[in-house]
Amino acid sequence: MATKAQLEAELAKLRQQLAQQAQREDSVSEADPAKSAERHGGDAADPDADADTQDWETQLQEVLKEVEDLPHKKPLLLALGALALGYMIGRSR
C-alpha cells in the first residue's frame, strides 16, 4: 500500500503533466484555430452548430418525456412491447 507521501508526489507529478499538456494545446490552438476547433468538437465555420445542438437536445427531451408517459397513457402497448422484446431476446440465443 502506498504511503501518503508517495501519493502526494504522484499527484504533483500528474498535475505537472496536465499543466504541460494544457500549455501544448494552447500553443497549438494559437497556431491553427481550425484544427483546434475540430479537436474540441466545434466547427469554427458553422455558427448554427449551437442551434442544431439545442434543437437536438429539445427533441431528445421530448422523446424521453413521451417514453416516461407511455406506461400511464398506453399500458397495454407497453406490455406488448416488453413481451415482444423479451421474446426476441430469448430467441436470439
KANORSUL-V14053 format. One line per field, one symbol per residue. phi: phi as a letter, one per 30 degrees, with the letter a starting at -180 (. if undefined). psi: psi as a letter, one per 30 degrees, with the letter a starting at -180 (. if undefined). burial: I if it has 24 or more other ideal C-beta (glycine too) atoms within 12 Angstrom, else O. Layout:
phi = ???
psi = ???
burial = ???
This chain:
phi = .ddddddddddddddddddddddddddddddbdddddddcicbddcdddddddddddddddddddddddedddbddddddddddddddddddd
psi = kkleeeeeeeeeeeeeeeeeeeeeeeeeeeejfeeeeeeggljffjfgeeeeeeeeeeeeeeeeeeeefefeeieeeeeeeeeeeeeeeeff.
burial = OOOOOOOOOOOOOOOOOOOOOOOOOOOOOOOOOOOOOOOOOOOOOOOOOOOOOOOOOOOOOOOOOOOOOOOOOOOOOOOOOOOOOOOOOOOOO
